[in-house]
Amino acid sequence: MADLDSINVEPFLKRYDIVMESKESPQDIASRMYPAEPALRKVAEDIVFLKNKNIEADVQAALSEFSPNEVIDGGLLRGIEIVSEIYDRGIYYLPHVMVAADGFDKGIKVAEKALAGERQVKGTVVMHAAEGDPHDIGKNIAAVLLKSNGYGVIDLGRDVAVDDVVKTVLDKRPDVLTGTALMTTTMSAFPRVAEKLQENGMELPFICAGGAVNRGYVESFPMGIYADKAAEGPRLVAKSMEGWDWRKIRENWDKLIRGEKGEE
Ligand code: B12
């Protein structure tokens, strides 16, 4: 009979989710990443520890000290970055992330109201998250920044069918279209949108962003202009309003993103 004590069962009994678990607690990770300012830290803390009941009041309190953009970047977005880190380490699971995303939505609505008075429409931007893609946090931030810079936004939401994007662009004739894709399975919707628009004789700058795409991919189809950060949106849209077509924006992308003036 086999001597069971002499068998090393370790490799067979390992649970891979346990192997992935971090020794650090969410508190340890968060405390390294919190913003220094107490009011912004409170907002980030609400997002990370899913205190969605507090979020509206804490965002409102932060707005008495900081601009809406500072509250969004330094508080709400920082909270989501911390949640992403905790999730990536296998400590948080999808339900945590979903609740955090809801908290983020509540918070951003309050910050957006604070921007409302500053608005006047300079041009129209149609925004969407790619067909099959439920990730819309980055798109929502970009929408707030565009609105606060005076652009009218038609936000089609998330998981928007290619045909619905194309139909809206053909009906509304916006100055710019944007798309967000965080999944490798959804990014192929962008070239399909571009192709269908071209078939219908429509060309416009199509800003594409999200973790699944990079500049090389976005520039591999017509109209695609890559954006890495939400803050780049207003800068790119401004060029379209000055009459630059997508080719010219693409050619001058490096200068535009580095904040230089670009070729006139
Ligand atoms: C939050 C989140 C979710 C939330 C989304 C909630 C929401 N309302 O968005 C929920 C819980 C729903 C979710 C679900 C899933 N998720 Co998820 N999720 C994430 C997570 C943790 C964070 C994403 C995020 O919001 N980042 C922060 C935002 C701000 O980043 P962003 O959108 O890229 O935006 C930035 C830029 O791209 C840019 N930007 C974005 N849009 C625009 C637009 C314009 C105009 C401009 C200028 C700029 C711009 O600006 C922002 C920065 O300034 C990531 C992990 C990670 N580390 O990224 C996984 C992740 C994206 N998810 C992933 C997956 C696989 C899923 C699921 C399929 C999981 C599952 N097994 O069910 C499901 C989707 C199921 C489905 N098909 O419906 C994978 C994708 C892998 C891949 N490469 O395909 C990731 C990378 C996790 C991982 N490491 O595996 N998820």
Residues whose N, C-alpha, C, O or C-beta is under 5 A from the ligand:
A	BS01	B12	S84 Y87 L94 V97 M98 A101 G132 P134 H135 D136 I137 G138 K139 A142 T178 G179 T180 L182 M183 T184 T185 I207 A209 G210 G211 A227 D228 K229 A230 A231 E232 G233
